[in-house]
């Protein structure tokens, strides 16, 4: 008996025997993500300086480059990519997806571009970037919190389907009655079409404007997400058609972009289920490289249209406008939300809206509506403290979002948070709650039946249709 026990003990695996290779693999994954983040930030610098700025075509909006030196630029970029060492490698929860997207869309562009754009003291700029990184750290920590004990008013599946059909029908009626739908509208005609739409926007009313925002940032992506996760072609088609109608009616490219953003990130999660962030970095690096090469060799080396429309609008704008907001409000008094949530109680500190104020100050164009990301907007309102306060509030919102998605569908919740994340790269949090899809997305998750859209789930493991998302019992 003793001999058998000894033999069994000798043949059994030593505790933690496979932990060393796993640790080495985890470290290598971390280093790979960190290096990819550096490459991404460096590419943004190169495209902005050597393609967009060098062309001179868009310099009328105040594009410039100070050339502060490699050491200082590298220090800022290192600070901006530092979160790659702790951000989740997977996107199993909505808060994790938003943290990854905000790092790519806002934090890295700010760190890569701001020191060569801002004229404020470098130490103050560094503190601004450090506060932004700390704010992202607060947001990324939400994924490790236990879920809240929420009991939302879940609808039955038939009632929820009826509600979705009713919202879809009502949205189409509002869109068709409020604006003309130009089916033949192309991406090259959007500026002229948008000017015509904005000229009549005041006559359309708030219902139309809130409807198109809710569709772009929440309801349309929700239908697309349901279609992808549950392999329901009818829901997918309904979401795509609805977003297309919004694009043809308003010429807002975000409606066109929402389809590709949700489907693209879904495919990345399917292709890189355990290394989603690395897959996102590779995809974004490839996107930047393709646009730059297209401008240099295919489209036009004189007018870098692809680099401007895709790279600058998607990434560079966050760094460019953050520098403008920081420079103006570094020397002038903060807004303290007197132009938004505190407007009914206090007189505004500036006579014109801040986006137009920054448009005139930073781009020499008073007609330019220079909206900024959530952290630049927070600095404009409350300074450095505002960055941390807004990050805390957003963390609480995401905690609710994670808790609702856990009892419904993590996969749908992760895809539903994509467009609000893009909204926060362009507007403040208080605006995104109403106009950026955050509130409407929360309402959808509150009403959706449990496990809706993930048919075939019989255990705590992800089904084939969920594509690598962690489920309720798996972390």
C-alpha positions as CSV (number, residue, x, y, z in Angstrom):
1,X,0.0,0.0,0.0
2,X,2.8,2.4,0.9
3,X,4.6,1.6,-2.4
4,X,1.4,2.3,-4.4
5,X,0.9,5.6,-2.6
6,X,4.5,6.5,-3.2
7,X,4.3,5.6,-6.9
8,X,1.0,7.5,-7.3
9,X,2.5,10.5,-5.5
10,X,5.6,10.4,-7.7
11,X,3.6,10.1,-10.9
12,X,1.1,12.8,-10.0
13,X,1.7,16.3,-11.3
14,X,3.4,18.6,-8.8
15,X,1.1,21.5,-7.7
16,X,1.7,24.5,-9.9
17,X,3.8,22.4,-12.4
18,X,2.2,24.2,-15.4
19,X,2.1,27.6,-13.8
20,X,5.5,28.7,-14.9
21,X,4.8,28.3,-18.7
22,X,1.5,30.0,-18.2
23,X,3.2,32.9,-16.4
24,X,5.8,33.2,-19.2
25,X,3.0,33.2,-21.8
26,X,1.1,35.9,-19.8
27,X,4.3,38.0,-19.6
28,X,4.9,37.6,-23.3
29,X,1.3,38.6,-24.1
30,X,1.7,41.7,-21.9
31,X,5.0,42.7,-23.6
32,X,3.5,42.1,-27.0
33,X,0.5,44.4,-26.3
34,X,2.8,47.0,-24.8
35,X,5.0,47.0,-27.9
36,X,2.0,47.1,-30.2
37,X,0.6,50.1,-28.3
38,X,4.0,52.0,-28.7
39,X,3.9,51.2,-32.4
40,X,0.4,52.5,-32.7
41,X,1.2,55.7,-30.9
42,X,4.3,56.2,-33.1
43,X,2.3,55.6,-36.3
44,X,-0.2,58.3,-35.2
45,X,2.7,60.8,-34.8
46,X,4.2,59.9,-38.2
47,X,0.9,60.1,-40.1
48,X,-0.1,63.4,-38.5
49,X,3.3,65.1,-39.0
50,X,4.6,63.6,-42.2
51,X,1.3,63.1,-44.2
52,X,-1.5,65.2,-42.9
53,X,0.4,68.3,-41.7
54,X,3.1,68.0,-44.5
55,X,0.4,68.2,-47.2
56,X,-0.7,71.6,-46.0
57,X,-4.2,70.9,-47.2
58,X,-5.8,71.0,-43.7
59,X,-3.6,73.5,-42.0
60,X,-6.4,76.1,-42.2
61,X,-7.8,74.6,-39.0
62,X,-4.6,75.3,-37.1
63,X,-2.7,72.1,-37.5
64,X,0.9,72.5,-36.3
65,X,3.8,70.6,-34.8
66,X,6.2,72.0,-32.3
67,X,9.0,69.4,-32.6
68,X,9.8,69.3,-28.9
69,X,12.3,66.5,-29.2
70,X,12.5,62.7,-29.2
71,X,13.1,62.3,-25.4
72,X,10.1,64.3,-24.3
73,X,7.8,62.8,-26.9
74,X,8.9,59.3,-25.9
75,X,8.2,60.1,-22.2
76,X,4.7,61.2,-23.0
77,X,4.1,58.2,-25.2
78,X,5.4,55.8,-22.6
79,X,3.0,57.3,-20.1
80,X,0.1,56.9,-22.5
81,X,0.8,53.2,-23.3
82,X,1.5,52.3,-19.7
83,X,-2.1,51.1,-19.2
84,X,-1.3,48.3,-21.7
85,X,0.5,46.6,-18.7
86,X,-2.7,46.2,-16.7
87,X,-5.7,46.6,-19.1
88,X,-7.6,43.3,-19.7
89,X,-6.4,41.3,-22.6
90,X,-9.9,40.1,-23.2
91,X,-13.2,41.9,-23.5
92,X,-15.6,39.7,-21.5
93,X,-17.5,42.6,-20.0
94,X,-18.8,46.0,-21.3
95,X,-16.5,47.9,-18.9
96,X,-13.5,46.0,-20.3
97,X,-14.4,46.8,-23.9
98,X,-14.9,50.5,-23.1
99,X,-11.6,50.6,-21.3
100,X,-9.8,49.1,-24.3
101,X,-11.5,51.4,-26.8
102,X,-10.8,54.6,-24.7
103,X,-7.2,53.6,-24.5
104,X,-6.9,53.4,-28.2
105,X,-9.2,56.2,-29.2
106,X,-8.3,58.8,-26.5
107,X,-5.4,58.1,-24.2
108,X,-2.8,57.0,-26.7
109,X,-3.6,59.8,-29.2
110,X,-3.4,62.4,-26.4
111,X,-0.1,61.1,-25.2
112,X,1.3,60.8,-28.8
113,X,0.3,64.2,-30.1
114,X,-0.4,66.6,-27.2
115,X,3.2,67.5,-26.2
116,X,3.9,68.6,-29.8
117,X,0.7,70.6,-30.1
118,X,0.1,72.3,-26.7
119,X,2.0,75.5,-25.8
120,X,1.4,75.1,-22.1
121,X,4.2,74.1,-19.6
122,X,5.3,70.5,-20.2
123,X,5.0,69.6,-16.6
124,X,1.3,70.7,-16.6
125,X,0.7,68.7,-19.7
126,X,2.3,65.6,-18.2
127,X,0.0,66.0,-15.2
128,X,-3.0,66.2,-17.5
129,X,-1.9,62.9,-19.3
130,X,-1.2,61.3,-15.9
131,X,-4.7,62.2,-14.7
132,X,-6.2,60.7,-17.8
133,X,-4.2,57.5,-17.4
134,X,-5.3,57.3,-13.7
135,X,-8.9,57.9,-14.9
136,X,-8.6,55.0,-17.3
137,X,-7.2,52.9,-14.5
138,X,-10.3,53.6,-12.5
139,X,-12.5,52.6,-15.4
140,X,-10.6,49.4,-16.1
141,X,-10.9,48.3,-12.5
142,X,-14.7,48.0,-12.8
143,X,-14.3,44.6,-14.4
144,X,-13.0,43.1,-11.2
145,X,-15.9,44.3,-9.0
146,X,-18.6,41.9,-7.9
147,X,-21.9,42.5,-9.7
148,X,-24.6,44.6,-8.1
149,X,-27.7,42.9,-6.9
150,X,-30.1,44.5,-9.4
151,X,-33.6,43.4,-10.2
152,X,-34.6,45.3,-13.3
153,X,-38.2,44.9,-14.8
154,X,-37.3,42.1,-17.3
155,X,-39.9,41.6,-20.1
156,X,-40.9,38.2,-21.5
157,X,-39.4,37.3,-24.8
158,X,-42.6,37.8,-26.8
159,X,-43.3,41.2,-25.2
160,X,-39.7,42.3,-25.7
161,X,-39.8,41.3,-29.4
162,X,-43.0,43.3,-29.7
163,X,-41.3,46.3,-28.1
164,X,-38.4,46.1,-30.4
165,X,-40.7,45.9,-33.5
166,X,-42.6,48.9,-32.2
167,X,-39.5,51.0,-31.6
168,X,-38.2,50.0,-35.0
169,X,-41.5,51.0,-36.7
170,X,-41.7,54.3,-34.7
171,X,-38.1,55.2,-35.5
172,X,-38.6,54.7,-39.2
173,X,-41.7,56.9,-39.1
174,X,-39.9,59.7,-37.3
175,X,-36.9,59.5,-39.6
176,X,-39.0,59.5,-42.8
177,X,-41.3,62.3,-41.6
178,X,-38.5,64.5,-40.4
179,X,-36.0,64.6,-43.2
180,X,-35.6,63.6,-46.8
181,X,-33.9,60.2,-47.4
182,X,-31.3,60.3,-50.1
183,X,-30.6,56.7,-51.0
184,X,-27.8,57.6,-53.4
185,X,-25.8,59.6,-50.8
186,X,-22.1,58.7,-51.0
187,X,-19.3,59.2,-48.4
188,X,-17.8,61.9,-50.7
189,X,-21.0,64.0,-50.5
190,X,-21.6,63.9,-46.8
191,X,-20.3,67.4,-46.0
192,X,-22.7,69.2,-48.4
193,X,-25.5,67.0,-47.4
194,X,-24.8,67.5,-43.7
195,X,-24.8,71.3,-44.1
196,X,-28.2,71.0,-45.7
197,X,-29.4,68.8,-42.9
198,X,-28.1,71.1,-40.1
199,X,-29.7,74.1,-41.8
200,X,-33.1,72.5,-41.1
201,X,-32.2,70.7,-37.9
202,X,-33.8,73.4,-35.7
203,X,-37.1,72.8,-37.4
204,X,-37.0,69.1,-36.9
205,X,-37.4,69.2,-33.1
206,X,-35.8,67.4,-30.2
207,X,-37.7,64.2,-30.8
208,X,-36.1,63.7,-34.2
209,X,-32.6,64.6,-33.0
210,X,-32.8,62.3,-30.0
211,X,-34.2,59.5,-32.1
212,X,-31.4,59.6,-34.6
213,X,-28.8,59.7,-31.7
214,X,-30.5,56.7,-29.9
215,X,-30.5,54.7,-33.2
216,X,-26.8,55.4,-34.0
217,X,-25.4,54.8,-30.6
218,X,-27.7,52.3,-29.0
219,X,-30.8,50.8,-30.8
220,X,-29.2,50.1,-34.2
221,X,-26.0,48.5,-32.7
222,X,-28.2,46.5,-30.3
223,X,-30.1,44.9,-33.2
224,X,-26.8,44.2,-35.0
225,X,-25.4,42.7,-31.8
226,X,-28.5,40.5,-31.3
227,X,-28.3,39.3,-34.9
228,X,-24.6,38.5,-34.5
229,X,-24.7,36.7,-31.1
230,X,-27.9,34.7,-31.8
231,X,-27.2,34.2,-35.5
232,X,-30.5,35.9,-36.3
233,X,-30.3,37.3,-39.8
234,X,-33.6,39.2,-39.4
235,X,-32.3,41.2,-36.4
236,X,-29.0,41.8,-38.1
237,X,-30.7,43.0,-41.3
238,X,-33.1,45.3,-39.3
239,X,-30.1,46.9,-37.5
240,X,-28.1,47.5,-40.7
241,X,-31.1,48.9,-42.6
242,X,-32.1,51.2,-39.7
243,X,-28.6,52.6,-39.5
244,X,-28.5,53.0,-43.3
245,X,-31.7,55.0,-43.2
246,X,-30.2,57.3,-40.5
247,X,-27.2,57.8,-42.7
248,X,-29.2,58.6,-45.8
249,X,-31.5,60.9,-43.8
250,X,-28.9,62.9,-41.8
251,X,-25.6,62.2,-43.6
252,X,-23.9,61.5,-40.2
253,X,-21.1,59.0,-41.0
254,X,-21.4,57.6,-37.5
255,X,-24.5,55.7,-38.6
256,X,-22.5,54.2,-41.5
257,X,-19.5,53.6,-39.2
258,X,-21.6,51.9,-36.5
259,X,-22.3,48.9,-38.6
260,X,-18.6,48.3,-39.4
261,X,-17.5,49.0,-35.8
262,X,-19.9,46.5,-34.2
263,X,-19.3,43.8,-36.8
264,X,-15.6,44.4,-36.9
265,X,-15.1,44.1,-33.2
266,X,-17.3,41.1,-33.1
267,X,-15.0,39.4,-35.7
268,X,-11.9,40.4,-33.7
269,X,-13.3,38.8,-30.6
270,X,-14.1,35.7,-32.5
271,X,-10.6,35.6,-34.0
272,X,-8.8,36.5,-30.8
273,X,-11.0,35.3,-27.9
274,X,-8.1,35.3,-25.4
275,X,-6.0,38.1,-26.9
276,X,-8.7,40.5,-27.9
277,X,-6.7,43.6,-27.1
278,X,-3.8,42.4,-29.1
279,X,-6.2,41.8,-32.0
280,X,-7.6,45.3,-31.7
281,X,-4.2,46.8,-31.7
282,X,-3.2,44.9,-34.8
283,X,-6.4,45.9,-36.5
284,X,-6.0,49.6,-35.7
285,X,-2.3,49.5,-36.7
286,X,-3.3,47.9,-40.0
287,X,-6.0,50.5,-40.5
288,X,-3.6,53.4,-40.0
289,X,-1.0,51.8,-42.2
290,X,-3.4,51.0,-45.0
291,X,-4.9,54.6,-45.0
292,X,-1.4,56.1,-45.0
293,X,-0.2,53.9,-47.9
294,X,-3.4,54.5,-49.8
295,X,-2.8,58.3,-49.6
296,X,0.9,58.0,-50.6
297,X,0.5,55.6,-53.5
298,X,-3.1,55.1,-54.5
299,X,-5.4,58.1,-53.8
300,X,-3.4,61.3,-53.8
301,X,-0.1,62.4,-52.1
302,X,-1.4,66.0,-52.4
303,X,-4.7,65.5,-50.6
304,X,-4.4,62.8,-48.0
305,X,-8.1,62.1,-47.8
306,X,-8.0,58.7,-46.2
307,X,-5.5,59.8,-43.5
308,X,-7.7,62.8,-42.7
309,X,-11.1,61.1,-42.7
310,X,-10.1,57.9,-41.0
311,X,-6.9,58.5,-39.0
312,X,-7.3,62.1,-37.9
313,X,-11.1,62.0,-37.4
314,X,-11.0,58.6,-35.5
315,X,-7.8,59.0,-33.5
316,X,-5.9,62.3,-34.1
317,X,-8.8,64.6,-33.2
318,X,-8.7,63.5,-29.6
319,X,-5.1,64.6,-29.2
320,X,-5.5,67.7,-31.3
321,X,-8.6,69.1,-29.5
322,X,-7.4,68.0,-26.0
323,X,-4.3,70.2,-26.5
324,X,-6.6,73.1,-27.5
325,X,-8.9,72.6,-24.5
326,X,-6.0,72.3,-22.2
327,X,-4.2,75.4,-23.5
328,X,-7.4,77.6,-23.3
329,X,-8.6,76.5,-19.8
330,X,-5.1,76.3,-18.4
331,X,-5.0,80.1,-18.5
332,X,-8.8,80.9,-18.3
333,X,-11.5,80.1,-15.7
334,X,-13.2,76.7,-15.9
335,X,-16.8,76.3,-16.9
336,X,-18.0,74.4,-13.8
337,X,-20.8,73.0,-15.9
338,X,-22.6,76.3,-16.2
339,X,-23.3,75.6,-19.8
340,X,-24.8,72.2,-19.2
341,X,-26.2,70.5,-16.1
342,X,-25.9,73.6,-13.9
343,X,-27.2,76.1,-16.5
344,X,-30.6,76.5,-14.9
345,X,-29.0,77.6,-11.6
346,X,-26.0,79.7,-12.6
347,X,-25.1,82.2,-15.2
348,X,-22.7,80.8,-17.9
349,X,-19.1,82.0,-17.6
350,X,-18.8,82.4,-21.4
351,X,-21.2,84.0,-23.8
352,X,-20.7,81.4,-26.5
353,X,-20.8,77.6,-26.3
354,X,-17.4,76.2,-25.4
355,X,-17.0,74.1,-28.6
356,X,-17.4,77.2,-30.7
357,X,-15.1,79.1,-28.2
358,X,-12.4,76.5,-28.7
359,X,-13.1,76.3,-32.4
360,X,-12.2,80.0,-32.7
361,X,-9.3,79.9,-30.3
362,X,-7.6,76.7,-31.6
363,X,-8.7,76.4,-35.2
364,X,-9.2,80.1,-36.1
365,X,-12.7,79.2,-37.2
366,X,-15.7,80.4,-35.0
367,X,-18.0,78.2,-37.0
368,X,-16.0,75.0,-36.1
369,X,-17.9,73.1,-33.4
370,X,-14.9,71.7,-31.6
371,X,-16.3,69.0,-29.4
372,X,-13.8,67.2,-27.2
373,X,-13.6,63.8,-25.5
374,X,-14.8,63.1,-22.0
375,X,-11.5,64.0,-20.2
376,X,-10.9,67.2,-22.1
377,X,-14.4,68.3,-21.4
378,X,-14.0,67.3,-17.7
379,X,-10.8,69.5,-17.5
380,X,-12.6,72.4,-19.1
381,X,-15.3,72.2,-16.4
382,X,-13.3,71.3,-13.2
383,X,-9.6,71.0,-14.1
384,X,-7.6,68.1,-13.0
385,X,-10.2,67.2,-10.4
386,X,-12.8,67.0,-13.1
387,X,-10.9,64.2,-14.9
388,X,-10.9,62.0,-11.8
389,X,-14.5,62.9,-10.9
390,X,-15.9,62.0,-14.4
391,X,-13.8,58.8,-14.4
392,X,-15.4,57.8,-11.1
393,X,-18.9,58.6,-12.3
394,X,-18.3,56.7,-15.5
395,X,-17.0,53.8,-13.5
396,X,-20.2,53.7,-11.5
397,X,-22.3,53.7,-14.7
398,X,-20.2,50.9,-16.1
399,X,-20.6,48.9,-12.9
400,X,-24.3,49.0,-13.5
401,X,-23.8,48.2,-17.1
402,X,-21.7,45.1,-16.2
403,X,-24.2,43.9,-13.7
404,X,-27.1,44.2,-16.1
405,X,-25.2,42.5,-18.9
406,X,-24.2,39.6,-16.6
407,X,-27.8,38.5,-16.1
408,X,-28.7,39.1,-19.7
409,X,-25.9,38.6,-22.2
410,X,-22.3,39.6,-21.8
411,X,-21.8,39.2,-25.5
412,X,-24.6,41.6,-26.4
413,X,-23.5,44.0,-23.6
414,X,-19.9,44.1,-24.9
415,X,-21.1,45.0,-28.4
416,X,-23.7,47.4,-27.1
417,X,-21.1,49.5,-25.3
418,X,-19.0,50.0,-28.5
419,X,-20.8,53.0,-29.9
420,X,-21.1,54.9,-26.5
421,X,-17.3,54.4,-26.3
422,X,-16.8,56.1,-29.6
423,X,-19.2,58.8,-28.5
424,X,-17.1,59.5,-25.4
425,X,-14.1,60.0,-27.6
426,X,-15.9,63.1,-29.0
427,X,-18.2,64.4,-26.3
428,X,-18.4,64.8,-22.6
429,X,-20.0,62.2,-20.3
430,X,-23.1,64.3,-19.4
431,X,-23.8,64.7,-23.1
432,X,-23.1,61.1,-23.9
433,X,-25.6,59.9,-21.3
434,X,-28.5,61.5,-23.2
435,X,-27.1,61.9,-26.8
436,X,-24.4,59.3,-26.9
437,X,-26.6,56.2,-26.3
438,X,-25.5,55.5,-22.7
439,X,-28.9,55.9,-21.1
440,X,-30.8,54.2,-23.9
441,X,-28.4,51.3,-23.8
442,X,-28.9,50.9,-20.1
443,X,-32.7,50.9,-20.6
444,X,-32.4,48.2,-23.3
445,X,-30.4,46.0,-20.9
446,X,-32.9,46.6,-18.1
447,X,-35.8,45.3,-20.2
448,X,-34.2,42.5,-22.2
449,X,-35.1,39.0,-21.1
450,X,-32.4,36.9,-19.3
451,X,-30.0,35.2,-21.7
452,X,-31.9,36.8,-24.6
453,X,-30.0,36.4,-27.9
454,X,-27.9,33.5,-26.7
455,X,-30.0,30.6,-27.7
456,X,-28.5,27.1,-27.1
457,X,-26.9,28.0,-23.8
458,X,-27.4,25.2,-21.4
459,X,-24.6,25.7,-19.0
460,X,-22.2,28.4,-17.7
461,X,-20.0,27.9,-20.7
462,X,-20.1,30.2,-23.7
463,X,-22.1,28.8,-26.6
464,X,-20.7,28.7,-30.1
465,X,-22.7,31.8,-31.0
466,X,-21.3,33.8,-28.1
467,X,-17.8,33.7,-29.7
468,X,-15.5,33.5,-26.8
469,X,-17.3,35.9,-24.3
470,X,-17.2,34.8,-20.7
471,X,-20.6,33.9,-19.4
472,X,-22.2,34.3,-16.0
473,X,-20.3,31.6,-14.3
474,X,-17.0,31.9,-16.1
475,X,-14.2,34.3,-15.2
